[in-house]
């Protein structure tokens, strides 16, 4: 019997350009498997000795860090590419709260202001194809015609929330919009395009590597 991947249906936080409510789907995971689960799975299926797996993963972690801190991406054929994401370190303000600094002069930025935010991963197409080739079924956990709980926003509310995010972080990315507000990739792109191209646009865009970041438009722009 084929496995079924579970999903739920949610309203998009913003209506489309014609004022229509649209919907998106999300994967519904019920459990986060850990190393112990993986070892037990390997043991049951005789795929690889758990101690060999543990040693391999330890070596792989060290090698990934070695390459990334040597200012390289690491591509593993058939698996994907690991890359480093850096950003501004959070600092304590006068009230004792932590927030990322907001720079208005690039000359003020030094290495002491920078920290590692996370390690990014882009899966190879062949890796993703392994999922699709198995022809899994899909099961709607919200029930046909029903919608899961998700907050909806007016455009003005999203703009206010973006403004608050910029107060704290200085910049915002498309992924920030997707994660924080539940927007789809398409909705995030459309929103950012409108906020950077309209006559009264308040965002400017800048490309750093392969990532576009957005910040408040200065009066001179």
N, C-alpha and C positions, 0 to 999 in steps of 0.2 A: 504493500500500500504506500503510495507516494506521500511524503510529508506535506503538510500544509503550512504555509507562512501566514501568520496572523497579521491583520491590519485593522486600523480604525479610520473612520471618516470624520473630518473636521471642517468647519467653515474657515475660509480664508479671513484673516483679520481685517483686510481692506476689500471693499467692493471694486469691481473692475471699472474700466473707463466709461462703461455704459450704465453704471450704477447697479449692476447685477451682483447678487451674492454667488460666489463660486466656492468650490470645495477642494480639499486636498486629502491625501491618505498618508498615514504614518504606520511604520512598523511597530507592532506590539510585542515587545520582549518581556518575559515574565521572570527571568532569572539571569544573573551574571555568573557564568561558569568561571571557576578559578583554576589554578595550577593543579590542585588536587583532583578536580574533576577530569582534567585533561590526562593526567597520569593514569587514573582509573580507566578512562576510555581506551588509552593505548594498551594498557595491561589486558583488558578484556578482549580486544581485537587483535592482539599480538602484532601491532604495527611497528612498535619501537619500544625498546626498554626504557622505562621512566627515567632511570639514572642517566641514560644517554641523552634523552630529551632535555633534562635539566642542565646538563653540562653544555649542550649545544646552545640553549637559550642564553646561558650566562656568557658564553663566548660571543654570541651574536649581539647582545646588549653592549658589551664592551667595544666591539668593532663599530657598531653604529655610532656610539659616542665619539670614538676616535676619528671617524670620517667627518662627522658633522662639525666637531670643534676644529677640524683642519680646513673649515670653510668649503666643504664639498657636500653635495647630495650623494646619497647612496642608493643605487638602483639594483635590486635583486631580480634577475630575470624570472618572469612568470609570477612574481609576487607583487612588487611595486617599488615606489621611490620614497625614501625617507628624507625629510628636509627640516631645517631648523627655523623656528619663528622667534624673532626677538622683538622687544618693545621697551617702553619706558618703565622703570621700576616705580612701584608705588612709594609715595612719601607721606609723612605725617604733616597735616596742615596745622594751623594755629589752634584748631579745636581738638586736635588729637586723632582725627579720622584719617584713614589711609586713602589716598587717591593718586592717580597718575598725574605727573606734572604737565602743564600746558605751556609749550614753548611758542613764542612769537618771533624769536630770532634764532636761526639755525646755528649761529656762532656760539650760542649758549649751551648747546648739546655736547656733552662729553661722554666718554666711555663709562664714567661712574653713574650715569643716568640710565644705562641700558642693562636689561636683564633678559634671560631666556624665558619665553612665555610657554612654549610647548614644542613638541616634535610633531610635524605634519606628516601625513602619509597619503600618497596617491596610488591606488591599486592599479596594476597592469590590466589592460583590456582582457587579456587571456585569463586572468584571475577572476574577473567579473563574469566572463563567459562560462566559467566552470559552474557558476550558480545557475545561469540561464539554461545551460545544456541539460541540466537535470530535470527540467520541466516540472518544477514544483507547483502544487496547487496553492490557492490563496483562500483564506477564510476571513470574512468580515465579522469582527468581534463586536461592533456596535449594532449589528443587525441591519438588514436591508431597509433603506429609507430613513434610518436614524442617524443622528449626528452626535459625536462625542463632545464633551465639554471643552470649549475653547473660547477664549475672550475675543471679541471683535472690537475693532477700533475705528474711529473716524480718522480721516486723513490728518486733521488738526491735532488729534491726540498723538498720533505717531510722530508728527513733527516735534511736538513738545517733549516726547520721550527721547527722541534723537538729540534734542537740544540738551537735555539732562545728561545723556550719555557723553556728549561732547564736553560738558562742564567737568566731568570726572576723568575722562580718558583723552580728551583732546582731538581724537579722530574716531571714525567709525568705518567698518567694512561691511561688505555685503553679507558675509557670514555672521556678523554681529546681528544684523537685521533678521536673518533667518533663525538664529538661535534664540534671541531675546523676545521676538515678537511673533514667532511662528509663521513668518512669511514663506511662501515658496520662493525658489530661486528666480522664477520669472517675475513674480510680484516685487521682489526686492530690486531687481534690475530696473523694472519700470518706474518704481518709486524714486530710485536714485537718479535715473535719467531726468525725471521731472524736476527734482530738487537741484539739479546742476545746470539745466538748460533753460528753464523758464525765465522770463524777464526779471522776476522778483526772486530768483534762486538764491538760497543762502548757503549752499554747499559748493565747494571746489573739489576737484579730484586730482589725485597724484598717483602715478604708477611707481611702485617700489618692487623691483623684481617682477614676479608674475601677479602681484597683488595690487588691486586698486584700493587706495584709502581715501576717505572723504573728511574734509575739515570745514570749518566755517569760512565762508567767503569774506575776504577782507574788503574794506571800503574802496580800496584802490583797484580791485579786480572788476 
